[in-house]
Amino acid sequence: MTGRVRLLVAGIAGLAVLAAASIMIARAAGTSSRAGTADSVSLVPGPRLVALSTTAGSSGRLVSVAAGDPAGARAVSALSCARLYAAGGTGLCLRADPGLTTYQLAVLDARLRTVREIPLVGVPNRARVSPSGRLVTWTVFVTGDSYNGGRFSTRVGILDTRTQELIPTLEDWPVTVGGRPYRARDLNFWGVTFTPDDRRFYATMSTAGHRYLVLGDLDSHRLRALTDNVECPSLSPDGTRIAFKSALGGDPARGWRLSVLDLATRRVTPLAETRSVDDQAAWIDQRTVAYALPRGREHADVWTVPADGTGTPRILIPDAASPAALGGGVIGTEAE
């Protein structure tokens, strides 16, 4: 493993530690007087946003806010997660396994009821759900892979909630780079985002010091590298653009710049957010992306910025992380 890859993995591992700490805080918090019920907090599509609270006393809990007033009143559920995402009436909660020191993923229905649980071998980091709600995916950190001397690696899993087909890893899928078959022992994958047809996905593939954007095909189980220096892709609702973070100067130790890639022209547009964003951005609508920025050791805020490189960053949801738009609303900051 190269020095740059070690720095990348070390940086991501630091986030994993923070995620684990968030879970412990949430578990210690117990039930809050502000906690909502399945009736007041749901994943039913509508003009709302969901996120994870970083407020003292409810840290790690799922919260819901109105799309037109995301900084306003919030409903707080009893559900705690380290990472969360929701779409199409399906939720994915990566959380601590109750009573154990390990982790699990919980697939949720629109009323926050758990419909399937799967043990996670590793520390959770990324979560996504396809627009239809059919496919869910997650990224975890694992240790012990022989090629990296026992340091952290990443591993992706994908579950089809309709057929229950489970893809536990992408590391055994054939890969092409530059149109040629590519084989290496140091392949790492993370940050999946699905196309609207539930047939393909984009993800990050790390190998030999490069972080490629790859396109995966769920029918053929093959991966194709598209371009370099793209991490944590997030596909726009119309499927034409990808929001992503890119390492400054190709070096993750220098931080990341949030940008948008036009898939047809391959044009990259750096966004107005110039601070280092180490997150998988979420599209709030066709024109806007959201992302979390830490504030101190235990807090974060969800920020938003236009996807065309104009405007200025604004706080969307204070004291929150892991944002997801449930659809059907206009974001309040866009109307200002």
TADA-V585712 format. One record per residue. OMEGA is omega in whole degrees, 0 to 359 (999 if undefined). Layout:
omega->OMEGA
omega->OMEGA
//
This chain:
omega->181
omega->179
omega->181
omega->180
omega->178
omega->178
omega->179
omega->182
omega->179
omega->180
omega->179
omega->179
omega->177
omega->177
omega->179
omega->178
omega->178
omega->179
omega->179
omega->178
omega->179
omega->179
omega->181
omega->178
omega->182
omega->181
omega->180
omega->184
omega->182
omega->179
omega->181
omega->178
omega->180
omega->186
omega->179
omega->177
omega->178
omega->179
omega->184
omega->177
omega->180
omega->177
omega->177
omega->180
omega->182
omega->185
omega->181
omega->172
omega->172
omega->181
omega->174
omega->181
omega->168
omega->178
omega->177
omega->180
omega->177
omega->184
omega->180
omega->182
omega->177
omega->178
omega->179
omega->179
omega->178
omega->180
omega->180
omega->180
omega->187
omega->178
omega->183
omega->184
omega->179
omega->172
omega->184
omega->180
omega->176
omega->184
omega->178
omega->180
omega->170
omega->174
omega->183
omega->166
omega->181
omega->175
omega->175
omega->180
omega->178
omega->176
omega->174
omega->181
omega->174
omega->192
omega->175
omega->176
omega->185
omega->177
omega->181
omega->179
omega->179
omega->184
omega->178
omega->170
omega->177
omega->173
omega->185
omega->170
omega->186
omega->180
omega->178
omega->175
omega->180
omega->180
omega->174
omega->175
omega->179
omega->177
omega->177
omega->174
omega->183
omega->182
omega->185
omega->180
omega->181
omega->179
omega->176
omega->177
omega->179
omega->183
omega->180
omega->185
omega->185
omega->186
omega->174
omega->181
omega->182
omega->174
omega->176
omega->171
omega->178
omega->177
omega->173
omega->176
omega->188
omega->186
omega->183
omega->174
omega->177
omega->178
omega->183
omega->168
omega->177
omega->178
omega->182
omega->171
omega->178
omega->178
omega->171
omega->185
omega->178
omega->182
omega->184
omega->174
omega->181
omega->173
omega->187
omega->181
omega->174
omega->189
omega->178
omega->177
omega->175
omega->183
omega->170
omega->175
omega->184
omega->179
omega->182
omega->177
omega->182
omega->178
omega->178
omega->181
omega->187
omega->182
omega->173
omega->179
omega->174
omega->171
omega->180
omega->170
omega->189
omega->171
omega->184
omega->183
omega->179
omega->180
omega->184
omega->177
omega->172
omega->180
omega->173
omega->173
omega->179
omega->176
omega->174
omega->177
omega->179
omega->176
omega->186
omega->163
omega->180
omega->175
omega->180
omega->179
omega->184
omega->176
omega->184
omega->183
omega->178
omega->181
omega->179
omega->178
omega->182
omega->183
omega->187
omega->174
omega->175
omega->180
omega->175
omega->182
omega->177
omega->186
omega->179
omega->182
omega->179
omega->175
omega->184
omega->185
omega->177
omega->169
omega->184
omega->171
omega->178
omega->180
omega->180
omega->182
omega->182
omega->185
omega->181
omega->179
omega->179
omega->181
omega->185
omega->175
omega->178
omega->184
omega->177
omega->179
omega->172
omega->187
omega->181
omega->185
omega->186
omega->177
omega->179
omega->178
omega->174
omega->181
omega->187
omega->177
omega->183
omega->174
omega->180
omega->181
omega->178
omega->184
omega->171
omega->185
omega->177
omega->177
omega->178
omega->172
omega->184
omega->187
omega->193
omega->173
omega->180
omega->184
omega->180
omega->172
omega->180
omega->176
omega->187
omega->186
omega->188
omega->184
omega->175
omega->174
omega->173
omega->179
omega->177
omega->181
omega->176
omega->184
omega->181
omega->178
omega->179
omega->172
omega->179
omega->178
omega->177
omega->174
omega->179
omega->178
omega->178
omega->176
omega->181
omega->177
omega->179
omega->182
omega->172
omega->177
omega->179
omega->173
omega->172
omega->182
omega->175
omega->182
omega->185
omega->183
omega->179
omega->185
omega->184
omega->999
//
